[in-house]
Structures are given as structure tokens and as C-alpha cells.
């Protein structure tokens, strides 16, 4: 069976990542443990780092979007 890969080149996927990033940035502290676990599963499904995997002290306000851009360049 062929592994299904996320089509990360679409504008919808880019917007989804942006919206999820915004949601987590403003609400992570208020999320339950189950909510945080689900967010981490979503990031893994998208092939992006979870909250705990992000580098601390980064000056990049959107580190997952930066990771997403890097992955796009590697695929080309």
C-alpha cells in the first residue's frame, strides 16, 4: 500500500497551518491536557514539530510556518 502524503503545496494547507498555529499560540495555556495532546497529534499528522519540539527562545513568531517552507524547498 502506498503511503498517502499531505499535499502541502496548496493554499488551503498553508492557511490551515497558519490558523492552527494562531489557535495554539493564543489558547495553549488554557487547553486541557487532552486538548494539548490532540493539537500535538494534529501537528504530527501534518509532519510539523509539536509544541514541545519547537526550539525555545526562537525569535521567529511562526516557527512551524518556517519549518513548512523549508520542507517545501527540500521537496523541489
LINBELMO-V642815 format. One record per residue. N is the residue number from 1. RES is the residue in one letter. PSI is psi as a letter, one per 20 degrees, with the letter a starting at -180 (NA if undefined). D_CENTER is the distance of its C-alpha to the mean C-alpha in Angstrom with 1 decimal. Layout:
N_RES_PSI_D_CENTER + N_RES_PSI_D_CENTER
This chain:
1_X_p_26.0 + 2_X_p_23.6 + 3_X_p_19.9 + 4_X_p_18.0 + 5_X_q_15.2 + 6_X_p_12.5 + 7_X_n_14.0 + 8_X_i_11.4 + 9_X_i_14.3 + 10_X_q_14.8 + 11_X_h_14.7 + 12_X_g_13.6 + 13_X_g_10.3 + 14_X_g_9.8 + 15_X_h_11.0 + 16_X_g_8.9 + 17_X_g_5.6 + 18_X_g_8.1 + 19_X_g_9.6 + 20_X_h_7.1 + 21_X_g_6.4 + 22_X_g_10.2 + 23_X_g_11.0 + 24_X_h_9.6 + 25_X_h_11.3 + 26_X_h_14.5 + 27_X_j_14.8 + 28_X_g_13.5 + 29_X_h_17.0 + 30_X_i_18.6 + 31_X_q_16.7 + 32_X_r_18.7 + 33_X_h_18.0 + 34_X_h_17.4 + 35_X_g_14.9 + 36_X_g_12.9 + 37_X_g_13.4 + 38_X_g_12.2 + 39_X_g_8.9 + 40_X_h_8.5 + 41_X_h_9.8 + 42_X_g_7.5 + 43_X_g_4.5 + 44_X_h_7.6 + 45_X_h_8.8 + 46_X_i_6.4 + 47_X_k_7.3 + 48_X_r_4.5 + 49_X_q_6.1 + 50_X_r_6.9 + 51_X_g_8.6 + 52_X_h_11.7 + 53_X_i_10.7 + 54_X_q_9.9 + 55_X_p_13.3 + 56_X_q_15.5 + 57_X_j_17.6 + 58_X_q_15.4 + 59_X_i_16.9 + 60_X_o_13.8 + 61_X_i_12.9 + 62_X_m_9.5 + 63_X_h_8.5 + 64_X_h_5.0 + 65_X_h_7.1 + 66_X_g_9.8 + 67_X_h_8.3 + 68_X_g_7.7 + 69_X_g_11.3 + 70_X_g_12.6 + 71_X_h_11.8 + 72_X_g_13.6 + 73_X_h_16.5 + 74_X_h_16.9 + 75_X_h_17.3 + 76_X_NA_20.0
